[in-house]
Each structure stands twice: as C-alpha cells, then as structure tokens.
C-alpha cells in the first residue's frame, strides 16, 4: 500500500471525476480556481508517493515527477522589510493558514444512505470517531504507520482503546458491513478505526481497500460499501463537478461548516449521507523549520509575510508557480514575496526545507513526519 495520498492543491475542482489517488500529473489542468477549491486538478486523487528514508512519502501535490531545478526568481515586489534566509533544522512546523487560502479538507465519514437508513446506529458511532480526531492525532496515526511501520489495523485498535471509542451497546448484532478504504495508508487507518468501532457495537465490519473514488463511490452509493473516510472540500467539489458539470462554480471554502452545508445536498443527490466533520485536516500546508519559526517569531503565514517582507525562497512541486493554492495564492492572499522557487518531487520538499535549501515548502498538514 502506498504511504500517503497525493493531494496537491487540495480543493481544486476537477474538470471531470477523478480518483482521490491519481498523481496530479495525471490530473486534468485546473479549470478555474479551486483547490482552494477552484482548480482542482484532481487533487485528492489518491496517488501516493512512497516514503524515502526518514521522509514519509508525502502525497504528491502535483505530479511527483519534476524534481530539482531552480526556477527563475519570481515575485520581485517592493518590500521594505528584511529578506529571510533558510534556517536548517530537524523539525518542521506548519504555519497557520490564518486567511484560509486552502479549502477545508476535514476528515468526514461518507455513508451509504441505504445503510444509514437500515442501521441507524452507524452514523452516531462514526460521529464519535470524528469527535476524537484532530490534526495532531491524525499526524500521530500517520507517523505510527508510515514511519514507525505499524499496521493500520494495529494503530486503529490502539486509537479506539486510547480514546475510549468502543460502543457500550450491541446495536449491530447480525449485520455485516463493508468499510471502504482508498489506496493510501491514511485512508486505510481511518477505515480500520471505523471498522473497529462498528465491531465493538456488534457489527461484522470488514475493511476493503477499493482504490480510487471513481471506483469506490458507485459501490458506496449502491450500499455495497457502508462507509468510506472522505475529505469535506474534495468530496464536495468532486460531487459538484460530476452533478453540475466541470464549469460549476466551486462550493467548498476554508470554512468547514459552510463546506459541509454545501456538501450535504450533493451527497443526498447521489444516495449518500455524510456524518460529522472532524477537526482533522489533510490538506496543503506550508512549513518552515522550527528554528526558522523561532528566529523570526512566526506562527502564521501573515506573520511570515510581515517578518520576511523583502522575500524568501519557496520549495514545491513543479506546478506550484502556476497553481492558485500554491505560490500565486501565497502572493495574492498574504502578500508574500518569493526571491526564488525550486521544484522538487513532492516527497523531497520537507527534506529540502530541513536542509536549508529553501525557507518554506509545501507539505501535507497531516504528514507523519511533522509529528
């Protein structure tokens, strides 16, 4: 199983339905604005990159095949503050996206409407899982699987035990449920957590790795699958584009409540029910070393723009300078100035920042190497 999904530019709306696992290189070019949800070049398509050494294979934010190479300096800007040089360090820290450049890709259970109707106890049990999940816990789960090399089922069982999620009533005795998982480790771990909780309530719940969304969504709609762990903004845009066409106005945003409100009627139209969105997010994020953050006193992207007004260097996938949720979004939303950009395979971006080859780099917010 691949270690992680490949999301770049989460939230961009795909011109045509795409699996959450396809490398962005295989994705269609974004139409208008989304991944911040407008241009979804197949983002949460699950194609995942394998992890190299201590670096966890961070899902690719774009085609992972264009590593290395410094681009011409971009964004010259009339800054008045100092330029910020890279600061090497062992630990990365994600800077808060305080102006919500990225869409709200919070983990959310997607349930077959027929299953939810026949077994009304299922959704409340899954909602309890959402209540227990946040991004820090998701990072820890990914670290346990992708870096510490535990199995998803082992990690899920321990999480359910530690969080006290086992059911107290046997509401599902005699009912068999298939829990779907996409083909990357985070999805498998979440699916195993769902299954573990459902089994504690008496359901005969088994995890099936299905693969891409285009494969598992029809199975979910038909009731062949009972539930699949999903991502609010990505699912909303996927359904929006398939129901309303590739040119449909984006419905997802950085507001998770608004995104889920837009998702619910789309899901209903496709025979789905969505549970409660968790606080856990797996979306594009931008990281610096802890040493850089300490030196410049920054915890948010707005603070970074103020502290490094004369510019800094950026590492990202080759498409970053053209994607609205990468370099252009940082420049327009935050006023950040980049003196240079270096393209890397997605799995190598974090290590480049750690080594001081760039001041800031694009990562996934739930990557296990952040723990």
N, C-alpha and C positions, 0 to 999 in steps of 0.2 A: 504494500500500500504506500502511496506517496505520502510524504510527510505533511504537506500543507496544501491548501488550495491556492490558486493563483488569482489574486484579486486585482490587481491594479485598477486603479481608477474606479473604485467601487462606486456604484451608483450610476454609472453611465448607462443610458438606455440602449439596449441592443437593437439594431435595425431589424433583427429577426431573432427568434428564440434561440438561445444558446445555452449549453450546459454550464453549470457552475464550475466546471472543471476544464474548460478549454484554455490553453495558453492564449494570452492576449494576442499573440502574433496571429493566431488563427481566427481571432475575432474580427468582425467587420469594423471598419473605421467608424468612430463615433459620429453620430449624426449630430445633432445639436445639443449641446450642453448637458450632459448629465454625469456622471459619475459623481459628481456632486450631483449626480444623478441626471445629467442630461445626456452625457455622451457615454453611453455605456458600451463600450466596445467589448462586450461580453465579459465583463469583469468577473463577477464571482463565478466564472466558469471555473470549474474546479481544477483545472490543470495544475498540478503541483510539482514543484521542483524538489529534487531530493536534497537532503541536507548534506553539507560538506563539513567534515570535521566537527569543530565545536560550533559551527554555524548551522543553524537549523534551516532547512530549506524553506525559506520564506516563500509563500505562494507568490507567483510572479505577477508583478503588476504590469504586465505587458509581456511582450514576447521576451522570454528569457534569453534569447539568443543574440544579444548585441552587446557583449561586454567590452569594457575598456574603451579607451579613446577619449580624448578631451575635446569637447565641442568648442567652437569659437565663443569667446566671452559673450554673455547675453546680459541684457538689462543693465545699462550703464547708469542711469539715474543720477540726479543731482543731490546726492546725500550730503548731509552736513556732519554726521557722526562718524565714529571710527569704523574701520573695516575689522572684521573678526576672522582671525586665522583659525584653522582647525586645531583642536586640542586632543591629542591621543588619549585613550583611556580604555579600560576593560569593560566598563558597564555603560550601556546605552540608556537614555531616558527619553521618553516621548514627551514632546512639548504639547501642551493643551491647545486644541483647535478652538480657541475661545470665540471665534467668529463663525464657527460651523461651516467651514469650507466643504467638509466631507458630509455625505449623507449618513443618516442614522442606520447603520447596518448592525442592529442589535439582534442577538440570537433570539429566535422565536419558534415555537413549535407549530408546524403546519399539519393539520389533521384532516383526514378524510371526513367529509360531512356525514356520510353514511355510518361511519364508525362512531363518530361523536354522538349521533342520534341513538344508535343501538346500544352503546356503552357510555352513558352519561358521566360515569366516574373517571373517564380517561383524561379529559381536559383539565379538571381540577388537579389531578396528580401531576400533570405536565407543568401546570402553572406554579406548583410548589417548587419544581426544579428551577423555573425562571426566577422565582423569588430568591433562590440561593446562589444564583450565578451573577458575578460581576466580572469586569475585565481582568482584574488581578487574579481571580480564581481561574478564569479561562487560560490566562498565561501559565499558571501553575499546572493546569491539566495538560497543556501542550508541552510544557517542559518535561513533565513526567514521562510522556510518550515519546516525543521527538528527540529529546536529549538524554534522558535517563534510561530510555529503552524499555520501559514497562509496557505491557499490552494495554490497549484501550479498555478491555473488559476488567482488568485488574484495577486500573485507575478509576474507572466508573464505580466499581463496587466500593472502593475506599472512600470516594467522594460521597456516595449515598450514605455510608455509615457515619462519616465525619459530620455531615450536615444534618443527620437525623431525618432523612427523607423517606424512610421506609413507612409504608402505609400501616395504619392501625386496624383497617377493616379489609376483609376478603371480598371486595365488591366484584372482582373479575373472575371468580372461580369458574372454570369450564370454558372460558373464552380465549381463543388463540388470536394473537395479533402479530403482524409482521412490521418491524420497525425498519425503515429505510435509512441508509447512510450513503452519502456521496463518497467518491473515491479519494478522500484525503483524511488524514488522521484526526483532525479536529472534529469533523462530521461523525466519524466512527465513534469517537469517545462520547460525544453528546448523545448519539443514538443508543450507545450502551448504557448511559445514565438513564435515559428514558426507559429502556427495557428493564433495567434493574429496579426502578421504582414501580413500574407496572407489575413486574413479577411479585414484588412484595405485597401487592394487593390481590394476588391470586391469578392474574392473567398469565397465560402461556405466551410470553413475549420473546420473540427471536429476532436478532438483528440480521438484515440482509444488505450487503453492500451492492447498491444498484448502479452507481456511476453518475452520469450527468443528469441535469434537470430535465432535459428533453426526454430522458428515459424514465426517470422516477416520477415525474409529475402525472403522466397518464395513469400510472399504477396507483398513485395516491388518490386521484380523482375517482377511480373505479372502486376503491376500497380494498384492492389487492394489498396495498400498503396502508397501515393505520396512521402512521405519523412519520415525518421526516424533520430533522432540525433544519431550520432555514434562517435567513437573514432578512430583516424587515425591508430595508430600502431596495436591495437587489431583487427580492421576490416581488415587491410592488412594481418595480419597473419592468421586470420580465413579464408579469401578467398584463401590465398596462400596454406594453408593446404588442403582445400576442392578441389581446382583446380589441384594442383600439387602433392598432397599426403602428408601424415604426416611426411615424411622424407625430404620434400623440404627444401632447405636452407632458413633461415629466410630472409625476405626482409625489415623489419622495423628496425629502429635505433633511436638514440636520436636526429637525425636531422629531423625536421618535414618536410622540403621541400623534402628531399630525400625519406622520408617515403611516402609522398603523391604522389610523382612521381612513386613510385613502386606500390602504391595502385590503381592509375587511370586505368592502363590496365587490372588489375584483376577485378576491378569493371565493366569495359566495357564488359568484357567477360561474366559477369553474368547479363547483362542488367541493369546496374546501372550507375549513374553519381554522382560524389562527388563534392560538392561545395568547397568554400574556407575554409581552416582550420583556426579556431580561435586561439587566443593566450591562451585560457583557457585550462588547462590541468587537467585531473583527472587520476592520476597515483600514483604508490607507491612513498612515500617520507619518509624522516627521520626527526623527530622533537625532539627538546630539549626544556626545559623551557626557557622563555625569561631571567630569572635570570641566568641560566647556560650560555646562549649565552653572556650575558653582563659580567659575571665574567671571562670568558675565551676569550672574544673578538673574537668570531667566527660567521661567517655568511654563510660559505660554508663547505662542507664535507672535502675539502682539508685542510682548516684551522683547522678543528676539529682534523684531523689526526696529524697535527703538534703540536697542543696545548696539546693533550692527548696521546702522543707517548707511554706512559707506559701502556695505556689501559683504558677502561671504560666498563660499563655494558650496555647490549642491551636487549630490550623487543620486542617481536614479536610473531607471530603465531608459532605453534609447528614446522612447516616445515621450518622456516627461516634458521636454520643452514645448511640446505641442498639445499636451492634454490639459484641459481646464481645471482638473483637480490635482494637478501637479505644479510645475513651475509657473505657468500663466496665472493659475489661481492664487498662488502664494504672492505673486507680484501685484495682482489686481486687488485681492481681498485684504492683504496685510501691508502692501507697500514694501515688501522685501525686495532687496536689490542683490542680484547674483553676479559676481565678477567672473565666475566660470562654472561650467557644468561638465561633469564627467559621467559617461554612460557605463553602466555595469550590468552584468547579468543580475537578476533580482536577488539571488541567493548570496551575492557578494557585496551588496550595498552596506549592510551593517558592519561587516569586517573592514570595509574601506573607511567608514567613519571612525571605527575604533582605532585604526592605524594612523589616523590623521591625514588621510588622503583627501578628505572633504570635511567641511564643518558640520553639515547636516545632510541627512539622507532619508529617502522614502523607505518605510518599513510597514509591516502589518501590526496593528495595535495589539493583537493577541499572540504575537510570536513568542514561543517558549524561550528564546534566547534573551528576552527582556526581563525574565524573572531572576 
